[in-house]
Amino acid sequence: MRRTRTLAVLTALIVAVTTFLVPATARADVTNANLSVAFDRLSADRTAALTLTAESASGITGVEVTVEQPAEGDTWTSIATLPLTRTGGTANDGTWTGAYTLDIETHPGSTRFVAEIASADGATLTAGHQYVDNCHPLTITGLTSSPGTIDADTPLTVAGRVLAQKTRDAEPEPAPDVSVWNATSPVLTGADGSFSFTHAYASPLSLQANPGWLADDQWCSTGRFAPSPEITRQSVELSADIVTPQPVGVGDEVVVEGSLQRNGADGLAPVAKVWVAAHVTADEKQEVAAALTAADGTFRLTFAAEEAGPVTVQSAQNDIVWSGFASPGEVSFGDGPQISGFDVTPSPVDYEQPIRATGTLTDAGTPIANAAVSLQFSATGETWQDVQSGQTTATGAFDIESTATTQDGFWRVRYESADGTATASSEIRQVKVRYGTLLEDFSAAAGPGATVTLQGTLLGSDGSPLGAELPIHVYFMAEGETTWEFQGTAQSSAADGAFAAEFTSYEDGYWTAAFWGDDDYSRSNAPIGHVDVPGQYTTAFAEFGASPATVASGETITVAGLLTRSAGGGAAEAAPDLPVHVYFLPAGQQEWQEMVATRTGADGRFEETFTAEQDGYWTAWFFGDEGHLSVNSGSAHVDVQ
């Protein structure tokens, strides 16, 4: 059985000066026995120096140290013994020393030293139990994590290199075949000490790499955490049901079952090992049960029914998922008023826009008519405040509206009888508030060639930055048309809400942008801007040539040129990354031969070389595209001799 090293054996130099003191009452004769072991892992000879100090009224007659290593279970087995020699003091109060060379090839790992002290009175005392780790210190270099941004669907790769230093004068060298522990499954280093492992991110432990974790090999344990990537949390779907039929009696067991799933890239996926807690809210919110989700995301919560009231279930937030909320129903006892069919709509709701709370108040199935009820709000679900009052109809129904929707939170309806002897609370509903937005400073302008540049700012309705990168959808409608066409998406800045995007257009027309809203922010539209586009670029070969003009057969001919472009009669500029086709016409023939297709560089230039074989003419063509007109370079003659 393999044992893992503890964190106590991580440094390169260990001088074991821990002691085993034997009180005077342990033996009538030998007292104050103190064994220490000094061992430098980076020493070339790997020798441990042992020192024992002790006192004895009758006199110590011998000291022998047993060297042990772990065996199966919690047992230790002897690998050597050595006597210690008195090097100071007297047999009654002296110092005994010795040295032991540790063999890292044959006996690596945890090593224990136990002293047996014999005295003249015939007694023997066992003292010591000092430990050293016979191993080579390791370091991790070049530790990385990738990719830079992950979520629950994106595997994380941790990679690095393990080096070992065997003596103090030696440089660290690659450590091959070292087991590197990680949160899923250990891996072995390669010949150059490199390692990598890939798994789903679950917690910061997913970033940890621990080489040398095995207790019985020659490598000292070390550990590092790779740099943390940017983690995008996913929203969750938390479902819960009270499976115990209601009503129940006081003290009866109530069971809530459900599941936690995240909104993954391929749809809903289970979330394991997340805490889920159930609460019952009567006058105050009280946690009644908690459990971890299983591998398939399911959970089961049980608690004793002590108070009647709505039950809420919340899942914890962690690095990869947001928290979730569910309202499975309520704990009810056999008598007293109840609120059923409760709902709050809409959710999410725009800032300061109305919500409606509806339901029915009954007592043992009989409607409670003309009863006063209160719509209550809580930001946390723990303390509640009255927001709006209402009254039930003859059928016990209520319909209450409120525009106090200024923050995310929880809503319920509360009933209390006129004499205060009977109460009822509805289930609890969570409502998210979408804050207003403004698309401001929008502009659309023609750029060089057929480009159109759009820019603007997405802010909160109060003019403040939203603090998040949000998608801005861009649309175009050509003159004479009636349909807007989606062109692409830009991202607003989290810092100031600014966004910009560039598109290609060969038609005059209208441009606009829209933010379609999400669970946190309401939608908004930009004004419409009109753009007249200048059309295609005009292109030209500003330079073209084939050199030298006269060349010996078998020598090199260089064909080079510069392709430029201009828009609307403006100044010419380099035409980068465009295809240029080079042709050759042998002297006396009429058919051009394509020799190569190349591309212009960032400066608009191109250059190709050929072997001179015969006289003829060289030319270059740019055949154009939807943004550039075609052009020919003209020809250049080369005389081959």
GUVEX-922131 format. One record per residue (C-alpha): residue in three letters; residue number from 0; x, y, z. Coordinates in steps of 0.2 Angstrom, whole numbers, plus 5000, padded with zeros to 4 digits. Layout:
REC  type  seq     x     y     z
REC   ALA  NUM     X     Y     Z
...
! end
This chain:
REC  type  seq     x     y     z
REC   MET    0  5000  5000  5000
REC   ARG    1  5007  5017  4995
REC   ARG    2  5006  5032  5007
REC   THR    3  5007  5050  5003
REC   ARG    4  5019  5062  5010
REC   THR    5  5014  5075  5022
REC   LEU    6  5017  5094  5020
REC   ALA    7  5030  5093  5033
REC   VAL    8  5043  5086  5021
REC   LEU    9  5044  5100  5008
REC   THR   10  5060  5109  5011
REC   ALA   11  5077  5105  5003
REC   LEU   12  5087  5105  5020
REC   ILE   13  5080  5096  5035
REC   VAL   14  5089  5097  5051
REC   ALA   15  5079  5085  5062
REC   VAL   16  5081  5093  5079
REC   THR   17  5064  5087  5086
REC   THR   18  5067  5078  5103
REC   PHE   19  5060  5064  5113
REC   LEU   20  5061  5068  5131
REC   VAL   21  5058  5055  5144
REC   PRO   22  5052  5061  5160
REC   ALA   23  5060  5055  5176
REC   THR   24  5045  5045  5181
REC   ALA   25  5046  5034  5164
REC   ARG   26  5061  5024  5171
REC   ALA   27  5069  5025  5189
REC   ASP   28  5086  5026  5181
REC   VAL   29  5088  5033  5164
REC   THR   30  5081  5051  5163
REC   ASN   31  5081  5066  5151
REC   ALA   32  5084  5055  5135
REC   ASN   33  5085  5066  5120
REC   LEU   34  5089  5059  5102
REC   SER   35  5091  5071  5088
REC   VAL   36  5095  5068  5069
REC   ALA   37  5103  5081  5057
REC   PHE   38  5101  5077  5039
REC   ASP   39  5105  5087  5024
REC   ARG   40  5096  5081  5008
REC   LEU   41  5108  5090  4997
REC   SER   42  5124  5083  5004
REC   ALA   43  5134  5072  4992
REC   ASP   44  5137  5058  5005
REC   ARG   45  5119  5058  5012
REC   THR   46  5125  5055  5030
REC   ALA   47  5113  5058  5045
REC   ALA   48  5122  5063  5061
REC   LEU   49  5114  5056  5076
REC   THR   50  5116  5063  5094
REC   LEU   51  5109  5056  5110
REC   THR   52  5110  5065  5127
REC   ALA   53  5104  5056  5143
REC   GLU   54  5107  5054  5161
REC   SER   55  5107  5038  5172
REC   ALA   56  5111  5036  5191
REC   SER   57  5118  5018  5188
REC   GLY   58  5127  5023  5172
REC   ILE   59  5123  5020  5153
REC   THR   60  5131  5004  5147
REC   GLY   61  5126  5005  5128
REC   VAL   62  5116  5014  5115
REC   GLU   63  5110  5006  5099
REC   VAL   64  5099  5014  5086
REC   THR   65  5088  5005  5074
REC   VAL   66  5084  5012  5057
REC   GLU   67  5067  5008  5051
REC   GLN   68  5056  5011  5036
REC   PRO   69  5037  5009  5034
REC   ALA   70  5030  4992  5030
REC   GLU   71  5012  4987  5027
REC   GLY   72  4998  4996  5037
REC   ASP   73  5005  5006  5051
REC   THR   74  5020  4995  5055
REC   TRP   75  5039  4999  5053
REC   THR   76  5053  4986  5048
REC   SER   77  5071  4987  5052
REC   ILE   78  5083  4990  5038
REC   ALA   79  5099  4993  5049
REC   THR   80  5106  4995  5067
REC   LEU   81  5121  5005  5073
REC   PRO   82  5129  5008  5090
REC   LEU   83  5132  5026  5096
REC   THR   84  5148  5030  5104
REC   ARG   85  5150  5041  5120
REC   THR   86  5159  5057  5114
REC   GLY   87  5156  5068  5129
REC   GLY   88  5152  5068  5147
REC   THR   89  5151  5053  5158
REC   ALA   90  5141  5037  5158
REC   ASN   91  5129  5045  5171
REC   ASP   92  5127  5061  5161
REC   GLY   93  5134  5061  5143
REC   THR   94  5132  5062  5124
REC   TRP   95  5133  5048  5112
REC   THR   96  5135  5051  5093
REC   GLY   97  5135  5041  5077
REC   ALA   98  5133  5043  5058
REC   TYR   99  5122  5033  5046
REC   THR  100  5123  5034  5027
REC   LEU  101  5106  5034  5019
REC   ASP  102  5104  5024  5003
REC   ILE  103  5092  5033  4992
REC   GLU  104  5092  5020  4978
REC   THR  105  5088  5005  4990
REC   HIS  106  5079  5014  5004
REC   PRO  107  5071  5030  4998
REC   GLY  108  5057  5039  5007
REC   SER  109  5052  5041  5026
REC   THR  110  5065  5034  5038
REC   ARG  111  5064  5032  5057
REC   PHE  112  5077  5031  5070
REC   VAL  113  5074  5023  5087
REC   ALA  114  5086  5022  5101
REC   GLU  115  5088  5008  5114
REC   ILE  116  5097  5013  5129
REC   ALA  117  5104  5000  5141
REC   SER  118  5109  5005  5159
REC   ALA  119  5120  4997  5173
REC   ASP  120  5104  4993  5183
REC   GLY  121  5099  4980  5169
REC   ALA  122  5085  4991  5162
REC   THR  123  5082  4996  5144
REC   LEU  124  5074  5011  5138
REC   THR  125  5067  5014  5120
REC   ALA  126  5069  5033  5115
REC   GLY  127  5069  5043  5099
REC   HIS  128  5057  5040  5085
REC   GLN  129  5065  5053  5075
REC   TYR  130  5060  5055  5056
REC   VAL  131  5069  5061  5040
REC   ASP  132  5063  5060  5022
REC   ASN  133  5077  5052  5011
REC   CYS  134  5072  5061  4995
REC   HIS  135  5078  5073  4981
REC   PRO  136  5070  5090  4982
REC   LEU  137  5059  5094  4967
REC   THR  138  5054  5111  4959
REC   ILE  139  5041  5115  4946
REC   THR  140  5045  5127  4932
REC   GLY  141  5035  5134  4918
REC   LEU  142  5018  5130  4926
REC   THR  143  5004  5135  4915
REC   SER  144  4985  5133  4913
REC   SER  145  4976  5135  4897
REC   PRO  146  4965  5141  4889
REC   GLY  147  4964  5158  4896
REC   THR  148  4945  5158  4898
REC   ILE  149  4935  5143  4903
REC   ASP  150  4918  5137  4909
REC   ALA  151  4911  5121  4915
REC   ASP  152  4911  5114  4897
REC   THR  153  4929  5119  4893
REC   PRO  154  4942  5107  4898
REC   LEU  155  4957  5115  4908
REC   THR  156  4975  5109  4904
REC   VAL  157  4989  5111  4917
REC   ALA  158  5007  5109  4911
REC   GLY  159  5024  5111  4918
REC   ARG  160  5041  5104  4920
REC   VAL  161  5048  5095  4936
REC   LEU  162  5067  5097  4940
REC   ALA  163  5077  5088  4953
REC   GLN  164  5092  5094  4963
REC   LYS  165  5102  5079  4969
REC   THR  166  5117  5088  4977
REC   ARG  167  5120  5106  4983
REC   ASP  168  5133  5109  4969
REC   ALA  169  5123  5102  4955
REC   GLU  170  5111  5111  4944
REC   PRO  171  5093  5105  4945
REC   GLU  172  5090  5093  4931
REC   PRO  173  5074  5085  4922
REC   ALA  174  5066  5072  4933
REC   PRO  175  5058  5058  4922
REC   ASP  176  5045  5046  4928
REC   VAL  177  5039  5056  4943
REC   SER  178  5021  5054  4948
REC   VAL  179  5012  5071  4948
REC   TRP  180  4996  5071  4958
REC   ASN  181  4981  5081  4953
REC   ALA  182  4963  5082  4956
REC   THR  183  4958  5068  4944
REC   SER  184  4972  5056  4940
REC   PRO  185  4991  5056  4943
REC   VAL  186  5002  5057  4927
REC   LEU  187  5020  5053  4925
REC   THR  188  5033  5066  4919
REC   GLY  189  5042  5063  4902
REC   ALA  190  5061  5061  4899
REC   ASP  191  5063  5080  4900
REC   GLY  192  5053  5081  4916
REC   SER  193  5037  5088  4907
REC   PHE  194  5020  5084  4912
REC   SER  195  5002  5089  4908
REC   PHE  196  4985  5084  4913
REC   THR  197  4968  5089  4906
REC   HIS  198  4951  5089  4916
REC   ALA  199  4936  5099  4919
REC   TYR  200  4938  5113  4931
REC   ALA  201  4929  5110  4948
REC   SER  202  4938  5121  4961
REC   PRO  203  4955  5129  4964
REC   LEU  204  4961  5111  4967
REC   SER  205  4959  5108  4948
REC   LEU  206  4975  5120  4946
REC   GLN  207  4986  5110  4958
REC   ALA  208  5001  5100  4953
REC   ASN  209  5010  5089  4966
REC   PRO  210  5025  5079  4961
REC   GLY  211  5033  5068  4973
REC   TRP  212  5017  5064  4982
REC   LEU  213  5021  5045  4984
REC   ALA  214  5029  5041  5001
REC   ASP  215  5041  5027  4996
REC   ASP  216  5050  5035  4981
REC   GLN  217  5065  5045  4979
REC   TRP  218  5057  5062  4976
REC   CYS  219  5052  5075  4989
REC   SER  220  5035  5081  4988
REC   THR  221  5031  5099  4982
REC   GLY  222  5016  5107  4975
REC   ARG  223  5011  5123  4966
REC   PHE  224  4995  5130  4959
REC   ALA  225  4994  5135  4940
REC   PRO  226  4988  5153  4936
REC   SER  227  4970  5154  4937
REC   PRO  228  4961  5157  4921
REC   GLU  229  4946  5168  4919
REC   ILE  230  4931  5158  4923
REC   THR  231  4914  5161  4916
REC   ARG  232  4900  5155  4928
REC   GLN  233  4885  5147  4920
REC   SER  234  4867  5149  4926
REC   VAL  235  4858  5135  4933
REC   GLU  236  4841  5127  4933
REC   LEU  237  4836  5122  4951
REC   SER  238  4820  5111  4953
REC   ALA  239  4813  5105  4969
REC   ASP  240  4797  5096  4975
REC   ILE  241  4789  5092  4992
REC   VAL  242  4786  5074  4990
REC   THR  243  4778  5072  5007
REC   PRO  244  4759  5074  5005
REC   GLN  245  4752  5090  5014
REC   PRO  246  4745  5094  5026
REC   VAL  247  4756  5085  5039
REC   GLY  248  4757  5084  5058
REC   VAL  249  4769  5094  5069
REC   GLY  250  4785  5084  5070
REC   ASP  251  4782  5074  5054
REC   GLU  252  4796  5071  5042
REC   VAL  253  4795  5081  5026
REC   VAL  254  4805  5076  5011
REC   VAL  255  4810  5088  4997
REC   GLU  256  4818  5081  4981
REC   GLY  257  4825  5089  4966
REC   SER  258  4840  5092  4954
REC   LEU  259  4852  5105  4950
REC   GLN  260  4857  5107  4932
REC   ARG  261  4868  5120  4923
REC   ASN  262  4864  5129  4906
REC   GLY  263  4879  5121  4897
REC   ALA  264  4884  5123  4879
REC   ASP  265  4875  5107  4873
REC   GLY  266  4860  5110  4885
REC   LEU  267  4856  5106  4903
REC   ALA  268  4870  5096  4912
REC   PRO  269  4870  5090  4930
REC   VAL  270  4880  5099  4943
REC   ALA  271  4888  5088  4957
REC   LYS  272  4895  5092  4974
REC   VAL  273  4886  5108  4977
REC   TRP  274  4877  5112  4993
REC   VAL  275  4858  5114  4992
REC   ALA  276  4849  5120  5007
REC   ALA  277  4830  5121  5011
REC   HIS  278  4822  5135  5021
REC   VAL  279  4805  5137  5029
REC   THR  280  4799  5155  5031
REC   ALA  281  4785  5158  5044
REC   ASP  282  4789  5174  5053
REC   GLU  283  4807  5172  5049
REC   LYS  284  4818  5162  5037
REC   GLN  285  4825  5146  5045
REC   GLU  286  4837  5133  5037
REC   VAL  287  4829  5116  5040
REC   ALA  288  4840  5104  5029
REC   ALA  289  4856  5104  5018
REC   ALA  290  4864  5091  5007
REC   LEU  291  4877  5090  4993
REC   THR  292  4870  5086  4975
REC   ALA  293  4875  5068  4969
REC   ALA  294  4884  5065  4953
REC   ASP  295  4868  5066  4943
REC   GLY  296  4864  5083  4951
REC   THR  297  4850  5076  4961
REC   PHE  298  4847  5079  4980
REC   ARG  299  4836  5074  4994
REC   LEU  300  4832  5084  5009
REC   THR  301  4823  5079  5025
REC   PHE  302  4817  5089  5040
REC   ALA  303  4804  5088  5054
REC   ALA  304  4789  5100  5052
REC   GLU  305  4790  5112  5066
REC   GLU  306  4782  5127  5058
REC   ALA  307  4770  5130  5044
REC   GLY  308  4776  5141  5030
REC   PRO  309  4783  5142  5012
REC   VAL  310  4798  5131  5008
REC   THR  311  4812  5138  4997
REC   VAL  312  4827  5129  4991
REC   GLN  313  4844  5138  4986
REC   SER  314  4859  5130  4979
REC   ALA  315  4876  5138  4983
REC   GLN  316  4887  5148  4970
REC   ASN  317  4904  5142  4966
REC   ASP  318  4918  5145  4953
REC   ILE  319  4908  5137  4939
REC   VAL  320  4890  5140  4942
REC   TRP  321  4879  5154  4949
REC   SER  322  4867  5150  4964
REC   GLY  323  4849  5144  4960
REC   PHE  324  4832  5146  4968
REC   ALA  325  4816  5136  4969
REC   SER  326  4800  5137  4978
REC   PRO  327  4793  5119  4979
REC   GLY  328  4778  5123  4990
REC   GLU  329  4774  5125  5008
REC   VAL  330  4773  5115  5024
REC   SER  331  4755  5115  5030
REC   PHE  332  4746  5108  5045
REC   GLY  333  4728  5101  5044
REC   ASP  334  4719  5117  5050
REC   GLY  335  4721  5135  5047
REC   PRO  336  4720  5147  5032
REC   GLN  337  4731  5143  5016
REC   ILE  338  4736  5152  5000
REC   SER  339  4736  5142  4985
REC   GLY  340  4739  5145  4966
REC   PHE  341  4751  5159  4970
REC   ASP  342  4761  5167  4956
REC   VAL  343  4771  5183  4952
REC   THR  344  4773  5189  4934
REC   PRO  345  4782  5194  4925
REC   SER  346  4800  5188  4929
REC   PRO  347  4811  5196  4925
REC   VAL  348  4803  5213  4925
REC   ASP  349  4809  5230  4919
REC   TYR  350  4814  5243  4931
REC   GLU  351  4799  5251  4940
REC   GLN  352  4787  5241  4929
REC   PRO  353  4772  5233  4937
REC   ILE  354  4772  5215  4943
REC   ARG  355  4756  5206  4948
REC   ALA  356  4753  5194  4962
REC   THR  357  4739  5182  4961
REC   GLY  358  4732  5168  4971
REC   THR  359  4717  5161  4982
REC   LEU  360  4715  5162  5001
REC   THR  361  4705  5148  5009
REC   ASP  362  4702  5139  5025
REC   ALA  363  4699  5120  5025
REC   GLY  364  4694  5123  5006
REC   THR  365  4682  5137  5010
REC   PRO  366  4686  5154  5002
REC   ILE  367  4690  5168  5014
REC   ALA  368  4681  5183  5006
REC   ASN  369  4685  5201  5009
REC   ALA  370  4700  5198  5018
REC   ALA  371  4715  5210  5019
REC   VAL  372  4731  5203  5012
REC   SER  373  4748  5211  5010
REC   LEU  374  4761  5209  4996
REC   GLN  375  4778  5209  5004
REC   PHE  376  4796  5210  4997
REC   SER  377  4813  5204  5004
REC   ALA  378  4830  5207  4995
REC   THR  379  4837  5192  5004
REC   GLY  380  4822  5181  5008
REC   GLU  381  4825  5184  5027
REC   THR  382  4817  5200  5032
REC   TRP  383  4801  5206  5024
REC   GLN  384  4792  5223  5022
REC   ASP  385  4774  5227  5016
REC   VAL  386  4774  5234  4999
REC   GLN  387  4756  5234  4993
REC   SER  388  4739  5229  5002
REC   GLY  389  4725  5220  4993
REC   GLN  390  4708  5212  4997
REC   THR  391  4701  5195  4992
REC   THR  392  4686  5193  4982
REC   ALA  393  4670  5183  4986
REC   THR  394  4679  5168  4979
REC   GLY  395  4695  5171  4990
REC   ALA  396  4705  5177  4975
REC   PHE  397  4717  5192  4976
REC   ASP  398  4726  5201  4962
REC   ILE  399  4739  5214  4968
REC   GLU  400  4750  5225  4957
REC   SER  401  4766  5234  4962
REC   THR  402  4779  5245  4953
REC   ALA  403  4791  5244  4968
REC   THR  404  4802  5234  4956
REC   THR  405  4819  5243  4959
REC   GLN  406  4830  5228  4964
REC   ASP  407  4831  5209  4963
REC   GLY  408  4823  5200  4977
REC   PHE  409  4809  5189  4983
REC   TRP  410  4790  5192  4984
REC   ARG  411  4776  5184  4994
REC   VAL  412  4758  5187  5000
REC   ARG  413  4754  5187  5019
REC   TYR  414  4737  5185  5028
REC   GLU  415  4733  5188  5046
REC   SER  416  4716  5187  5053
REC   ALA  417  4708  5202  5061
REC   ASP  418  4710  5195  5078
REC   GLY  419  4728  5190  5074
REC   THR  420  4725  5172  5079
REC   ALA  421  4727  5165  5061
REC   THR  422  4740  5168  5048
REC   ALA  423  4745  5161  5031
REC   SER  424  4760  5165  5019
REC   SER  425  4760  5161  5001
REC   GLU  426  4775  5152  4992
REC   ILE  427  4790  5163  4989
REC   ARG  428  4794  5169  4971
REC   GLN  429  4810  5176  4965
REC   VAL  430  4809  5191  4953
REC   LYS  431  4824  5198  4944
REC   VAL  432  4824  5216  4939
REC   ARG  433  4830  5222  4922
REC   TYR  434  4838  5239  4923
REC   GLY  435  4835  5252  4909
REC   THR  436  4848  5255  4896
REC   LEU  437  4852  5269  4883
REC   LEU  438  4861  5267  4867
REC   GLU  439  4869  5285  4865
REC   ASP  440  4882  5294  4854
REC   PHE  441  4878  5282  4839
REC   SER  442  4886  5286  4822
REC   ALA  443  4889  5278  4806
REC   ALA  444  4901  5284  4793
REC   ALA  445  4909  5279  4777
REC   GLY  446  4928  5274  4777
REC   PRO  447  4941  5270  4764
REC   GLY  448  4934  5260  4750
REC   ALA  449  4918  5251  4754
REC   THR  450  4920  5251  4773
REC   VAL  451  4907  5258  4786
REC   THR  452  4912  5262  4803
REC   LEU  453  4899  5262  4818
REC   GLN  454  4902  5267  4835
REC   GLY  455  4892  5272  4851
REC   THR  456  4890  5269  4869
REC   LEU  457  4878  5258  4880
REC   LEU  458  4875  5265  4897
REC   GLY  459  4862  5263  4911
REC   SER  460  4847  5274  4910
REC   ASP  461  4855  5285  4923
REC   GLY  462  4870  5287  4912
REC   SER  463  4882  5275  4922
REC   PRO  464  4893  5261  4915
REC   LEU  465  4885  5244  4916
REC   GLY  466  4901  5236  4921
REC   ALA  467  4899  5221  4909
REC   GLU  468  4903  5217  4891
REC   LEU  469  4887  5216  4882
REC   PRO  470  4882  5212  4864
REC   ILE  471  4877  5225  4852
REC   HIS  472  4868  5219  4836
REC   VAL  473  4871  5229  4820
REC   TYR  474  4858  5230  4806
REC   PHE  475  4858  5238  4789
REC   MET  476  4844  5242  4777
REC   ALA  477  4848  5247  4759
REC   GLU  478  4840  5262  4751
REC   GLY  479  4823  5257  4743
REC   GLU  480  4821  5242  4754
REC   THR  481  4810  5239  4769
REC   THR  482  4819  5225  4778
REC   TRP  483  4833  5227  4791
REC   GLU  484  4847  5214  4788
REC   PHE  485  4858  5208  4803
REC   GLN  486  4876  5212  4799
REC   GLY  487  4886  5207  4815
REC   THR  488  4889  5210  4833
REC   ALA  489  4900  5221  4843
REC   GLN  490  4905  5221  4862
REC   SER  491  4902  5236  4873
REC   SER  492  4916  5240  4885
REC   ALA  493  4913  5235  4903
REC   ALA  494  4923  5251  4908
REC   ASP  495  4913  5264  4899
REC   GLY  496  4901  5255  4888
REC   ALA  497  4909  5261  4871
REC   PHE  498  4908  5250  4856
REC   ALA  499  4914  5251  4838
REC   ALA  500  4913  5240  4823
REC   GLU  501  4918  5240  4804
REC   PHE  502  4908  5232  4790
REC   THR  503  4910  5231  4771
REC   SER  504  4895  5239  4761
REC   TYR  505  4894  5243  4742
REC   GLU  506  4876  5250  4744
REC   ASP  507  4870  5267  4751
REC   GLY  508  4858  5264  4765
REC   TYR  509  4853  5265  4784
REC   TRP  510  4862  5258  4799
REC   THR  511  4856  5255  4817
REC   ALA  512  4861  5245  4832
REC   ALA  513  4851  5237  4846
REC   PHE  514  4854  5229  4863
REC   TRP  515  4841  5216  4865
REC   GLY  516  4842  5215  4884
REC   ASP  517  4845  5200  4896
REC   ASP  518  4840  5195  4913
REC   ASP  519  4849  5210  4921
REC   TYR  520  4846  5224  4908
REC   SER  521  4831  5229  4897
REC   ARG  522  4833  5232  4878
REC   SER  523  4837  5248  4869
REC   ASN  524  4839  5254  4851
REC   ALA  525  4851  5266  4843
REC   PRO  526  4845  5280  4832
REC   ILE  527  4846  5277  4813
REC   GLY  528  4861  5284  4803
REC   HIS  529  4862  5285  4784
REC   VAL  530  4878  5282  4775
REC   ASP  531  4883  5285  4756
REC   VAL  532  4897  5273  4752
REC   PRO  533  4911  5278  4740
REC   GLY  534  4911  5261  4731
REC   GLN  535  4926  5250  4726
REC   TYR  536  4944  5255  4727
REC   THR  537  4953  5259  4711
REC   THR  538  4970  5249  4711
REC   ALA  539  4986  5252  4702
REC   PHE  540  5003  5244  4700
REC   ALA  541  5013  5259  4706
REC   GLU  542  5029  5250  4703
REC   PHE  543  5033  5234  4692
REC   GLY  544  5048  5227  4684
REC   ALA  545  5058  5211  4679
REC   SER  546  5077  5212  4682
REC   PRO  547  5090  5211  4676
REC   ALA  548  5085  5217  4659
REC   THR  549  5099  5206  4651
REC   VAL  550  5103  5189  4660
REC   ALA  551  5113  5174  4656
REC   SER  552  5104  5158  4655
REC   GLY  553  5102  5149  4671
REC   GLU  554  5104  5164  4681
REC   THR  555  5090  5172  4692
REC   ILE  556  5076  5184  4686
REC   THR  557  5067  5194  4700
REC   VAL  558  5049  5200  4696
REC   ALA  559  5044  5213  4709
REC   GLY  560  5031  5227  4711
REC   LEU  561  5020  5238  4722
REC   LEU  562  5001  5237  4721
REC   THR  563  4991  5252  4728
REC   ARG  564  4973  5257  4730
REC   SER  565  4963  5273  4731
REC   ALA  566  4945  5278  4735
REC   GLY  567  4935  5292  4728
REC   GLY  568  4950  5300  4720
REC   GLY  569  4959  5301  4736
REC   ALA  570  4978  5298  4739
REC   ALA  571  4984  5281  4735
REC   GLU  572  4989  5269  4749
REC   ALA  573  4997  5252  4750
REC   ALA  574  4985  5237  4745
REC   PRO  575  4990  5224  4758
REC   ASP  576  4986  5205  4757
REC   LEU  577  4979  5204  4739
REC   PRO  578  4982  5190  4727
REC   VAL  579  4994  5194  4712
REC   HIS  580  4996  5183  4697
REC   VAL  581  5013  5183  4688
REC   TYR  582  5013  5178  4669
REC   PHE  583  5027  5175  4656
REC   LEU  584  5026  5176  4637
REC   PRO  585  5040  5167  4628
REC   ALA  586  5047  5177  4614
REC   GLY  587  5039  5173  4597
REC   GLN  588  5024  5165  4606
REC   GLN  589  5006  5171  4609
REC   GLU  590  5000  5162  4625
REC   TRP  591  5004  5169  4642
REC   GLN  592  5009  5156  4655
REC   GLU  593  5005  5158  4673
REC   MET  594  5021  5156  4683
REC   VAL  595  5015  5159  4701
REC   ALA  596  5001  5166  4712
REC   THR  597  5008  5177  4726
REC   ARG  598  5001  5190  4739
REC   THR  599  5006  5207  4743
REC   GLY  600  5013  5211  4760
REC   ALA  601  5008  5224  4772
REC   ASP  602  5017  5237  4762
REC   GLY  603  5008  5232  4746
REC   ARG  604  5024  5225  4739
REC   PHE  605  5027  5208  4731
REC   GLU  606  5043  5199  4724
REC   GLU  607  5046  5182  4716
REC   THR  608  5062  5174  4708
REC   PHE  609  5063  5163  4693
REC   THR  610  5077  5154  4683
REC   ALA  611  5081  5162  4666
REC   GLU  612  5078  5150  4652
REC   GLN  613  5072  5160  4637
REC   ASP  614  5069  5178  4631
REC   GLY  615  5051  5185  4634
REC   TYR  616  5039  5196  4643
REC   TRP  617  5034  5197  4661
REC   THR  618  5018  5204  4668
REC   ALA  619  5007  5204  4684
REC   TRP  620  4988  5204  4686
REC   PHE  621  4977  5208  4701
REC   PHE  622  4960  5202  4695
REC   GLY  623  4950  5212  4708
REC   ASP  624  4937  5207  4721
REC   GLU  625  4921  5214  4727
REC   GLY  626  4930  5229  4735
REC   HIS  627  4944  5232  4722
REC   LEU  628  4944  5235  4704
REC   SER  629  4956  5224  4693
REC   VAL  630  4972  5230  4686
REC   ASN  631  4987  5225  4675
REC   SER  632  5005  5230  4678
REC   GLY  633  5010  5231  4659
REC   SER  634  5025  5220  4653
REC   ALA  635  5043  5220  4656
REC   HIS  636  5055  5212  4643
REC   VAL  637  5070  5201  4649
REC   ASP  638  5084  5196  4636
REC   VAL  639  5091  5179  4641
REC   GLN  640  5108  5175  4633
! end
